[in-house]
Amino acid sequence: MANLYRIFKDLIPESPLLIGEVVASHSTYCDIQLPGGAYITARGVSTVGNKVFVRDGVIEGVAPTLTVVTVEI
């Protein structure tokens, strides 16, 4: 018998992992600028200027500083 909950859960997409640069740091959250220019607020603490991984509004960790390349198809 199929697990209906698992089938339903597989229909819902997972949240994307975003990368951005910390532009302001507060006591419990940071303002982050994404590569496209958008700004988001995420829970967590980091230093201004750091690149961070963000998922679901939470900082997951420090990201490596790499060059962003945009390829048009």
N, C-alpha and C positions, 0 to 999 in steps of 0.2 A: 504494500500500500504506500502511495506517495505521501511525503510529508508536505501538507498544504502550506504550513508556515514557511518552510524553506522555499517553496515555489513562489509564494508571494514576495518574500524578501529578495529573491533573485530579480524580480521585476523592478525594484526600486534601485536607481543608480547610486553608487557610492559618491560621497562628496569629493570634489577634486582637490588635489594637493597644490596649493599656490605658493609662489615664491615672490617675495617683495623685500624692499629696503625699509628699515625702521627710520622714520623721520621725526618721531617724538616718543619719548618714553615717560610714562606716568607710574604711579605706585603699583597698580595691578594690571595695567593694559598698555598697549602701544598703538600708535598710529603708523600704518604701513602703506607705502606707495608701491603699487604693482607695476610691472614693466609697461603696461599699456597707458599708464598715467592715472589710473583710478586709485582712490584712497580707501582703505578699510581700517577698522579698529578690531584688534584681537586681544584676547586675554593672555597674559603672560608678561614676562619681563625680559628685556633685551637692551643692548646699548644702541644709541643712535648711530646710524651708519652701517649696522650689521645687516646682512641678508639673512632672512629667516624663512622657514617652511611654515605655512599656515593651512589648517584644515578646520572647517566648521567654526571659524572665529576663535581658534586657539592656536597659539604658537607652539609648534611641535619640536622645533630645534633650530640650530644655526645652519644655514645653507652655505655651500662654498661660493666664493666670489668668482663667477665665470662671465664671459661675454654672452649677451643675449643676441641671438641671430633670428631674424624673421624671414621666412621664405614664403613667397607668394606662389600659389599654384593656379 
